[in-house]
């Protein structure tokens, strides 16, 4: 349990700078990756992000310096996976909100009061998370 807390603390501490650097990479490579498949975009982003992370973290040992590129590539892939998951969640949440609001407008006056109240609460919860 202690190791999980320590891992969560390390992730929380370093997620911010990595995600900021990812945003910079996506901004810099945006025009170059237009028209590519998502897998190719992610590979390009991961390669650039791992390169930038490698340059930002100097290590004294040549062996560690040789191996950190591989590790940083997987860190970059993880950051991209988190970014894609968050973007997907926001898209799905927006689509669900639109669908529920349309249902409320369409069937709201005909619905039973308890069902209408539940639907309004769902809409309120989704809107408060955005």
C-alpha positions as CSV (number, residue, x, y, z in Angstrom):
1,X,0.0,0.0,0.0
2,X,2.9,2.4,0.8
3,X,4.5,1.7,-2.6
4,X,1.2,2.6,-4.4
5,X,1.0,5.9,-2.5
6,X,4.6,6.6,-3.4
7,X,4.0,5.8,-7.0
8,X,0.9,8.0,-7.1
9,X,2.9,10.8,-5.5
10,X,5.6,10.5,-8.1
11,X,3.1,10.4,-10.9
12,X,1.3,13.4,-9.6
13,X,4.5,15.3,-9.2
14,X,5.8,14.7,-12.7
15,X,2.5,14.5,-14.8
16,X,2.2,18.2,-14.9
17,X,5.6,19.0,-16.6
18,X,5.3,16.0,-19.0
19,X,1.8,17.0,-20.0
20,X,2.9,20.6,-20.5
21,X,5.7,19.4,-22.7
22,X,3.3,17.2,-24.6
23,X,1.1,20.2,-25.3
24,X,4.1,22.0,-26.7
25,X,5.0,19.0,-28.9
26,X,1.5,18.7,-30.2
27,X,1.5,22.4,-31.0
28,X,4.9,22.2,-32.7
29,X,4.1,19.1,-34.8
30,X,0.4,19.8,-35.5
31,X,0.9,20.9,-39.1
32,X,3.4,18.1,-39.8
33,X,1.1,15.3,-38.5
34,X,-2.1,16.5,-40.3
35,X,-3.4,13.7,-42.5
36,X,-1.6,10.9,-40.6
37,X,-3.4,8.0,-39.0
38,X,-3.7,8.3,-35.2
39,X,-1.1,5.6,-34.6
40,X,1.5,7.5,-36.8
41,X,0.7,10.8,-35.0
42,X,1.1,9.2,-31.6
43,X,4.5,7.7,-32.7
44,X,5.7,11.1,-34.0
45,X,4.5,12.8,-30.8
46,X,6.2,10.1,-28.6
47,X,9.5,10.3,-30.5
48,X,9.6,14.1,-30.2
49,X,8.5,14.1,-26.5
50,X,11.0,11.4,-25.5
51,X,13.7,13.4,-27.3
52,X,12.8,16.6,-25.4
53,X,12.6,14.7,-22.1
54,X,15.9,13.1,-22.7
55,X,17.6,16.5,-23.3
56,X,15.8,17.9,-20.2
57,X,17.1,15.2,-17.9
58,X,20.9,14.9,-17.8
59,X,22.4,11.8,-16.3
60,X,26.0,11.3,-15.4
61,X,26.3,7.6,-16.2
62,X,26.8,6.8,-19.9
63,X,25.0,3.5,-19.5
64,X,22.0,5.2,-17.9
65,X,22.1,7.8,-20.6
66,X,21.9,5.1,-23.3
67,X,19.0,3.4,-21.7
68,X,16.9,6.4,-20.7
69,X,15.7,7.0,-24.2
70,X,13.8,3.7,-24.3
71,X,12.2,4.4,-20.9
72,X,11.3,7.9,-21.9
73,X,9.7,6.7,-25.1
74,X,7.3,4.6,-23.0
75,X,6.7,7.5,-20.6
76,X,5.8,9.6,-23.6
77,X,3.5,6.9,-24.9
78,X,1.8,6.8,-21.5
79,X,1.3,10.6,-21.5
80,X,-0.2,10.4,-25.0
81,X,-2.5,7.6,-23.9
82,X,-3.7,9.7,-21.0
83,X,-4.2,12.7,-23.2
84,X,-6.2,10.6,-25.8
85,X,-8.3,9.1,-23.0
86,X,-9.2,12.5,-21.5
87,X,-10.0,13.9,-25.0
88,X,-12.3,10.8,-25.7
89,X,-14.0,11.2,-22.3
90,X,-14.8,14.8,-23.0
91,X,-16.2,14.0,-26.4
92,X,-18.4,11.2,-25.1
93,X,-19.5,13.4,-22.2
94,X,-20.5,16.2,-24.6
95,X,-22.4,13.8,-26.8
96,X,-24.2,12.3,-23.8
97,X,-25.1,15.7,-22.5
98,X,-26.5,16.7,-25.9
99,X,-28.5,13.5,-26.1
100,X,-30.0,13.9,-22.6
101,X,-30.9,17.6,-23.2
102,X,-32.6,16.6,-26.4
103,X,-34.6,14.0,-24.6
104,X,-35.6,16.5,-21.9
105,X,-36.8,18.9,-24.6
106,X,-38.6,16.3,-26.6
107,X,-40.2,14.2,-23.8
108,X,-39.9,16.5,-20.8
109,X,-43.5,17.7,-20.7
110,X,-44.8,14.2,-21.1
111,X,-42.6,12.5,-18.6
112,X,-43.5,11.7,-15.1
113,X,-42.2,14.3,-12.6
114,X,-39.8,11.8,-10.9
115,X,-38.3,10.8,-14.3
116,X,-37.9,14.4,-15.3
117,X,-36.2,15.3,-12.1
118,X,-33.8,12.4,-12.4
119,X,-33.0,13.5,-16.0
120,X,-32.4,17.1,-14.9
121,X,-30.1,15.9,-12.1
122,X,-28.1,13.8,-14.6
123,X,-27.8,16.8,-16.9
124,X,-26.7,18.9,-13.9
125,X,-24.0,16.5,-12.8
126,X,-22.6,16.3,-16.3
127,X,-22.5,20.0,-16.7
128,X,-20.9,20.5,-13.3
129,X,-18.0,18.2,-14.3
130,X,-17.2,20.1,-17.5
